[in-house]
Amino acid sequence: MSIKNNLQSIKSTLPEDVTLVAVSKTKPVSELMQAYDAGQRIFGENKIQEMVEKHDVMPKDIKWHMIGHVQRNKVKYMAPFVSMIHAVDSIRLMEEINKQAMKHNRVIDCLLQIKIAKEDSKFGMSKSDAQSLLNSKSYAECTNVNIVGLMGMATFTDNKDQIKSEFDYLKSCYDELKSTNPIFNTLSMGMSGDYNLAIDCGSNMIRVGSSIFGSRNYN
Ligand SMILES: *Cc1c(COP(=O)(O)O)cnc(C)c1O
């Protein structure tokens, strides 16, 4: 199957209100361009430098999503162009994004990453930490950051019941926080292995890599 065929077959099954982020980390520009030529305009990367390099050489109508963990000292490199940052997990990171966005006269859409997996390795905040951030004086003063929803990653497991309960929990957090943050419009959950389940649980943004581009080689 080609990248174009993979994309078309995934998109043909998606409900209209679900946005597909094509996760292109580790993949060469030539392969991203195959997706672009098939109509894909939203790409997700997890390393800032790699995203900057691809942004520099690729068409300017692409929306770049940073889906990985963000180090504060690197926010400045993506602030001029990044379209959404999925994994905000602290007030300090939000403040740095605000500061850099301000320099470019931009308002950057962000999601708060909620820790839903049982594994230690996954980043993210608790629901109550997210609640406090959204209610903070600091967020009120961050005029150049819009927090428009939540993101989460389920445990890496074959146990569908466990994944479903983690997605259900994230959806309940989303609904609860949205009730006091009407700007919320994005729930980013679901990857190649679990995006159908995620959509059934209420996701409206999926991040799909290997099902589009094939498996990744990190060497
Ligand atoms: C790599 C990655 C994905 C995509 O994973 P696939 O299993 O290849 O679809 C989604 N979200 C995040 C945060 C990732 O780092």
The ligand as a MOL file (V3000), in Angstrom:
LIG
                    3D

  0  0  0     0  0            999 V3000
M  V30 BEGIN CTAB
M  V30 COUNTS 15 15 0 0 0
M  V30 BEGIN ATOM
M  V30 1 C 4.3950 8.6770 17.5060 0
M  V30 2 C 3.1730 9.2460 18.1330 0
M  V30 3 C 1.8980 8.9890 17.6010 0
M  V30 4 C 1.6510 8.0850 16.4010 0
M  V30 5 O 1.9020 6.7440 16.6940 0
M  V30 6 P 1.5070 5.5790 15.6530 0
M  V30 7 O 1.3300 4.4020 16.5290 0
M  V30 8 O 2.6340 5.4480 14.7110 0
M  V30 9 O 0.2460 5.9870 14.9780 0
M  V30 10 C 0.8150 9.5860 18.2120 0
M  V30 11 N 0.9590 10.4060 19.2810 0
M  V30 12 C 2.1580 10.6630 19.8130 0
M  V30 13 C 2.2510 11.5860 20.9920 0
M  V30 14 C 3.3070 10.0920 19.2620 0
M  V30 15 O 4.5010 10.3780 19.8010 0
M  V30 END ATOM
M  V30 BEGIN BOND
M  V30 1 1 1 2
M  V30 2 1 2 3
M  V30 3 2 2 14
M  V30 4 1 3 4
M  V30 5 2 3 10
M  V30 6 1 4 5
M  V30 7 1 5 6
M  V30 8 2 6 7
M  V30 9 1 6 8
M  V30 10 1 6 9
M  V30 11 1 10 11
M  V30 12 2 11 12
M  V30 13 1 12 13
M  V30 14 1 12 14
M  V30 15 1 14 15
M  V30 END BOND
M  V30 END CTAB
M  END
